[in-house]
């Protein structure tokens, strides 16, 4: 490793250690790297910054953020939870199962783990505790289940990966369905056996057909939102970008006209809040793009590829190493920054080991999603800890069984790629 590379790494780690915001760490490191180790004008970095934000692919992210905020402000989330309760709450551990199903349904619209934690944690954590569910189970479940927000499409992480790799976004979306369903099934199975003999947990009575039909009828407009998004994308009626806009218009219509949960006077506030969140994301993308430009000019991805090819010769060992590395990275870095920085570094290695780029996009997304609930920087840990007034050590212990389920699913999809790639192939996106 050259001296310049060591200096760049030390500057980046030093900035992060001093709690400088991530985007500033990346941008500051890029500027110093340009000044110290290249003869190019810093103006080139400014051009990179502006071009990174002037990207049509980011439109889909911005509108899905708006859609998630509309749902949180209105009653769509409440309706989805009612539907999930009606389906499974009468089983042993049924309310916990309803929580993970609700996370899957919400994730199929919002594309964000943090949005899912905030929207559903405030509903489900008090409800589970009031019904006698153990606190460690409750916090573990509602910290890890929101990971479905970035595994089940639409996923912000997948959108950014598609942007840097030119892999079909629709195909990448399709790879996330089966792992998401497997995680939900695994958590439901765990909940069933955990509470099967715990008679102190009050189970709700089995609903009759009329009750189920009434709840499904009440939640019809909410359930149609993911149907419209995915039906429109995969039928060819509109692109992923257009789907995000259609989803926002539909969500506003449902909340204002049908549910009447949002007034016209609140539309401005919701839109402004979404714009602030989107701006935060764009700033991180800009900082990561500048840092990525420096890495490219220094040919660091190429040199890392050469070093890896010299040290690793087996595709299996390579995939294990990538999983371990990404799990560690996820502990310290958010999915946006990690995807934008590490994606261009790892992509050149994939062909040498025969790893499908679409498959690797899913592997990266799931690994970094798990990072949301691993210490020391797991955002979900802090959110659920704040809701329940518990410290990060308690919440970190609570998530262990659920992280084990997600890592098991991760290993399955890593070493059985055909299982997750058959759906994109069937739909003609490979």
C-alpha positions in Angstrom: 0.0 0.0 0.0 1.4 3.4 -1.0 2.0 6.2 1.5 -0.7 8.3 -0.2 -3.3 5.6 0.3 -2.4 5.2 4.0 -2.7 9.0 4.5 -6.1 9.1 2.8 -7.4 6.2 5.0 -6.0 7.8 8.2 -7.7 11.2 7.3 -11.0 9.4 6.7 -10.9 7.3 9.9 -9.6 10.3 11.9 -12.6 12.5 10.8 -15.0 9.7 11.7 -13.4 9.2 15.1 -14.0 12.8 15.9 -17.8 12.5 15.2 -17.6 14.7 12.1 -20.7 14.1 10.0 -20.1 11.4 7.4 -20.6 13.5 4.3 -18.1 16.0 5.7 -15.6 13.2 6.4 -15.9 12.0 2.8 -15.7 15.5 1.2 -12.9 16.8 3.5 -10.8 13.6 2.7 -11.5 14.0 -1.0 -10.4 17.7 -1.0 -7.2 17.0 0.9 -6.4 14.0 -1.3 -6.9 16.2 -4.4 -4.6 18.9 -3.0 -1.9 16.6 -1.7 -1.7 13.8 -4.1 -3.0 15.0 -7.5 -2.1 17.8 -9.9 -5.7 18.3 -10.9 -7.6 21.4 -10.0 -10.1 21.2 -7.1 -12.7 22.6 -9.6 -12.9 19.0 -10.9 -14.1 17.9 -7.5 -16.8 20.6 -7.6 -18.0 19.4 -10.9 -18.2 15.8 -9.5 -20.2 17.1 -6.6 -22.8 18.8 -8.8 -23.1 16.0 -11.3 -23.6 13.4 -8.5 -26.8 15.3 -7.4 -28.0 16.0 -10.9 -28.9 12.4 -11.5 -32.3 11.3 -12.7 -32.0 8.0 -10.9 -32.2 9.8 -7.6 -35.7 11.0 -8.3 -37.1 7.6 -7.4 -35.5 7.8 -3.9 -36.8 11.3 -3.2 -40.4 10.4 -4.1 -40.4 7.1 -2.1 -39.2 9.2 0.9 -42.2 11.5 0.4 -44.5 8.5 0.1 -43.2 7.1 3.4 -43.8 10.4 5.1 -47.4 10.6 3.8 -48.1 7.1 5.1 -46.6 8.0 8.5 -48.7 11.2 8.8 -51.9 9.5 7.8 -53.7 6.2 8.5 -52.2 3.9 6.0 -49.7 2.5 8.6 -52.6 1.9 11.0 -54.6 0.1 8.4 -51.6 -2.2 7.5 -51.1 -3.1 11.1 -54.8 -4.0 11.5 -54.6 -6.3 8.4 -51.4 -8.0 9.8 -53.2 -8.4 13.2 -56.2 -10.0 11.6 -54.1 -12.5 9.7 -51.8 -13.9 12.5 -52.5 -12.3 15.9 -54.5 -15.3 17.1 -51.5 -17.6 16.8 -48.9 -18.1 19.6 -46.7 -15.0 19.5 -49.2 -13.7 16.9 -48.8 -10.0 17.8 -45.1 -10.3 17.2 -45.8 -12.0 13.9 -48.1 -9.1 13.0 -45.2 -6.7 13.8 -42.9 -8.4 11.3 -45.6 -8.7 8.7 -46.5 -5.0 9.1 -42.8 -4.1 8.6 -42.8 -6.1 5.4 -45.9 -4.4 4.1 -44.6 -0.9 5.1 -41.1 -1.7 3.6 -42.8 -2.6 0.3 -43.7 1.1 0.0 -41.2 3.2 1.9 -37.8 1.7 0.9 -36.2 2.9 4.2 -35.3 1.0 7.4 -35.3 4.2 9.5 -38.7 5.2 8.3 -40.0 1.7 9.1 -38.6 1.8 12.6 -40.0 5.3 13.3 -43.4 4.6 11.8 -44.1 1.1 13.3 -41.9 1.2 16.4 -44.1 3.8 18.0 -47.2 1.6 17.4 -46.0 -1.9 18.0 -43.5 -1.6 20.9 -46.2 -0.2 23.4 -48.8 -2.7 22.0 -46.5 -5.7 22.5 -45.5 -4.6 26.0 -49.1 -3.9 27.1 -50.0 -7.5 26.0 -47.4 -9.1 28.2 -44.7 -9.7 25.6 -41.1 -9.8 27.1 -39.3 -6.5 26.6 -36.2 -8.1 25.1 -38.3 -10.0 22.5 -40.2 -6.8 21.7 -37.2 -4.6 21.3 -35.3 -7.3 19.3 -38.2 -7.8 17.0 -39.0 -4.2 16.3 -35.3 -3.3 15.9 -34.5 -5.9 13.3 -37.8 -6.4 11.4 -37.6 -2.9 9.9 -34.5 -4.1 7.9 -37.2 -5.4 5.6 -37.6 -1.8 4.5 -34.4 -2.0 2.4 -34.5 -5.7 1.6 -38.0 -5.8 0.2 -38.3 -3.4 -2.8 -38.4 -0.6 -3.3 -35.0 -0.2 -1.6 -33.0 3.0 -1.4 -29.8 0.9 -1.2 -30.7 -1.1 -4.3 -31.5 2.1 -6.2 -28.1 3.5 -5.4 -26.4 0.2 -6.3 -28.2 0.2 -9.6 -27.1 3.8 -10.3 -23.3 2.9 -9.9 -23.4 -0.5 -11.5 -25.9 0.0 -14.3 -27.6 -3.3 -13.2 -31.4 -3.4 -14.1 -33.2 -1.8 -11.1 -36.3 -3.8 -11.8 -34.3 -7.0 -11.8 -32.5 -6.0 -8.6 -35.9 -5.3 -7.0 -37.1 -8.8 -7.8 -34.1 -10.4 -6.0 -35.3 -8.9 -2.7 -38.7 -10.5 -2.5 -37.7 -14.0 -1.6 -35.1 -13.1 1.1 -37.7 -10.7 2.6 -40.3 -13.5 2.7 -37.8 -15.9 4.2 -36.8 -13.5 7.0 -40.5 -12.9 7.8 -41.2 -16.7 7.8 -38.1 -17.3 10.0 -39.2 -14.7 12.6 -42.7 -15.9 12.6 -41.5 -19.5 13.1 -39.2 -18.4 15.9 -42.1 -16.4 17.6 -44.4 -19.5 17.3 -42.0 -21.8 19.1 -40.9 -19.2 21.6 -44.5 -18.5 22.8 -46.1 -21.9 22.1 -46.1 -22.9 25.8 -46.3 -19.4 27.3 -49.9 -19.4 28.5 -49.4 -16.0 30.3 -49.4 -14.3 26.9 -53.0 -13.5 26.0 -53.9 -14.6 22.5 -56.6 -12.9 20.6 -59.6 -15.1 19.5 -59.6 -16.5 16.0 -61.4 -13.9 13.9 -64.4 -15.2 11.8 -64.7 -14.6 8.1 -66.8 -11.5 8.5 -64.3 -9.8 10.8 -61.4 -10.6 8.4 -63.4 -9.5 5.4 -64.3 -6.2 7.2 -60.6 -5.5 8.1 -59.4 -6.3 4.6 -62.2 -4.1 3.2 -61.1 -1.2 5.5 -57.5 -1.7 4.6 -58.1 -2.2 0.8 -56.9 1.2 -0.2 -53.7 0.8 1.8 -53.0 -2.6 0.5 -53.5 -1.4 -3.1 -50.4 0.9 -2.8 -47.8 -1.8 -3.1 -49.9 -3.5 -5.7 -49.9 -0.3 -7.8 -46.2 0.2 -7.4 -45.1 -3.3 -8.3 -47.9 -4.0 -10.7 -47.1 -0.9 -12.6 -43.3 -1.5 -12.7 -43.3 -5.1 -13.7 -46.2 -4.9 -16.1 -44.4 -2.1 -18.0 -47.1 0.4 -17.3 -44.5 2.8 -15.9 -40.8 2.9 -14.8 -39.6 2.8 -11.3 -39.2 6.6 -11.3 -42.7 7.0 -12.5 -44.0 4.5 -9.9 -42.6 6.6 -7.1 -44.5 9.6 -8.3 -47.7 7.6 -8.8 -47.3 6.2 -5.3 -47.1 9.7 -3.8 -50.1 11.0 -5.7 -52.1 7.8 -4.8 -51.1 8.1 -1.1 -52.1 11.8 -0.9 -55.4 11.0 -2.6 -56.2 8.1 -0.1 -55.2 10.1 3.0 -56.9 13.3 2.0 -60.1 12.1 0.2 -60.7 8.5 1.5 -59.2 8.3 5.0 -59.5 12.0 5.6 -56.5 11.7 7.9 -54.6 14.6 6.3 -55.8 18.1 5.7 -54.7 20.2 2.7 -52.9 22.6 5.2 -50.6 19.7 6.2 -49.4 18.9 2.7 -46.9 21.6 2.8 -45.4 20.5 6.1 -45.1 16.9 4.9 -43.5 17.9 1.6 -41.0 20.2 3.4 -40.0 17.5 5.9 -39.5 15.1 3.0 -37.4 17.7 1.1 -35.2 18.1 4.2 -34.7 14.3 4.4 -34.0 14.1 0.7 -31.5 17.0 0.9 -29.6 15.1 3.7 -29.4 12.0 1.5 -28.2 14.0 -1.5 -25.5 15.6 0.6 -24.2 12.2 1.6 -24.4 11.0 -2.1 -22.4 14.1 -3.1 -19.7 13.5 -0.5 -19.4 9.9 -1.3 -19.2 10.7 -5.1 -16.3 13.1 -4.4 -14.5 10.5 -2.4 -15.1 7.9 -5.0 -13.6 10.2 -7.7 -10.4 10.4 -5.6 -10.3 6.6 -5.3 -10.7 6.3 -9.0 -7.9 8.8 -9.8 -5.6 7.0 -7.4 -6.6 3.7 -8.9 -7.3 2.3 -5.5 -10.1 -0.1 -6.7 -7.7 -1.6 -9.2 -4.9 -2.1 -6.7 -7.3 -3.6 -4.2 -8.6 -6.0 -6.9 -5.0 -7.1 -7.7 -4.3 -7.7 -4.0 -7.5 -9.7 -3.5 -6.9 -11.8 -6.6 -3.4 -12.6 -5.3 -4.6 -13.6 -1.9 -7.9 -15.3 -2.7 -8.5 -17.9 -5.4 -11.8 -19.5 -4.5 -15.2 -17.8 -5.2 -16.5 -19.3 -1.9 -13.7 -17.8 0.1 -14.3 -14.5 -1.7 -18.0 -14.4 -0.9 -17.3 -15.3 2.8 -14.7 -12.5 3.0 -17.1 -10.0 1.3 -19.9 -10.9 3.8 -17.6 -10.5 6.8 -16.3 -7.2 5.5 -19.7 -5.8 4.7 -21.1 -6.8 8.1 -18.2 -5.0 9.8 -18.6 -1.9 7.5 -22.4 -1.9 8.3 -21.5 -1.4 12.0 -19.9 1.9 11.3 -21.4 3.3 8.1 -24.9 3.9 6.7 -26.1 2.0 3.7 -26.0 5.1 1.4 -22.3 6.0 2.1 -21.2 2.4 2.1 -22.9 1.6 -1.2 -21.6 4.7 -3.0 -18.0 4.1 -1.7 -17.5 0.4 -1.7 -19.6 -0.5 -4.7 -17.1 0.9 -7.2 -14.3 -0.8 -5.2 -15.9 -4.3 -5.2 -17.5 -4.4 -8.7 -14.2 -4.9 -10.6 -13.5 -8.1 -8.6 -16.8 -9.8 -9.3 -16.2 -11.0 -12.9 -12.9 -12.6 -11.8 -14.7 -14.8 -9.3 -17.8 -15.4 -11.5 -20.1 -13.5 -9.2 -23.3 -12.1 -10.8 -23.4 -8.3 -10.3 -27.2 -8.4 -9.6 -26.6 -11.1 -7.0 -23.8 -9.1 -5.3 -26.1 -6.1 -5.2 -28.5 -8.1 -3.1 -25.7 -9.4 -0.9 -24.4 -5.9 -0.2 -27.9 -4.6 0.5 -28.8 -7.3 3.1 -25.4 -7.1 4.8 -25.7 -3.3 5.2 -29.3 -3.6 6.3 -28.2 -5.8 9.2 -25.7 -3.0 10.0 -28.7 -0.8 11.1 -29.1 -3.0 14.2 -25.5 -3.7 15.1 -23.5 -1.6 17.5 -21.8 0.9 17.8 -23.5 2.9 15.0 -26.7 1.0 14.4 -29.4 3.7 14.0 -32.3 1.3 14.8 -30.7 0.4 18.1 -30.9 4.0 19.3 -34.4 4.6 18.0 -36.0 1.6 19.7 -33.9 2.3 22.8 -35.2 5.8 23.0 -38.8 4.6 22.5 -38.4 2.0 25.4 -36.0 4.1 27.5 -33.3 1.4 27.3 -29.6 1.7 26.7 -27.8 0.4 23.6 -26.3 -2.6 25.4 -29.7 -3.9 26.4 -31.1 -3.5 22.9 -27.9 -5.0 21.3 -28.4 -8.2 23.4 -32.1 -8.3 22.5 -31.5 -8.3 18.7 -29.2 -11.3 18.7 -31.7 -14.1 17.9 -33.3 -12.0 15.1 -29.9 -11.1 13.6 -29.0 -14.8 13.6 -32.2 -15.5 11.5 -31.2 -12.7 9.0 -27.6 -13.9 8.8 -28.9 -17.5 8.1 -31.0 -16.2 5.3 -28.0 -14.1 4.1 -25.8 -17.2 3.9 -28.5 -19.2 2.0 -28.9 -16.5 -0.7 -25.1 -16.0 -0.9 -24.3 -19.6 -1.7 -27.5 -20.5 -3.5 -27.6 -17.6 -6.0 -30.1 -19.3 -8.4 -32.7 -19.2 -5.6 -32.8 -15.4 -5.7 -32.0 -14.9 -9.3 -34.7 -17.1 -10.9 -37.4 -14.5 -10.5 -35.5 -11.8 -12.4 -34.6 -14.4 -15.0 -38.3 -15.4 -15.2 -39.4 -11.8 -15.7 -36.8 -11.2 -18.4 -34.5 -8.8 -16.4 -31.3 -10.9 -16.6 
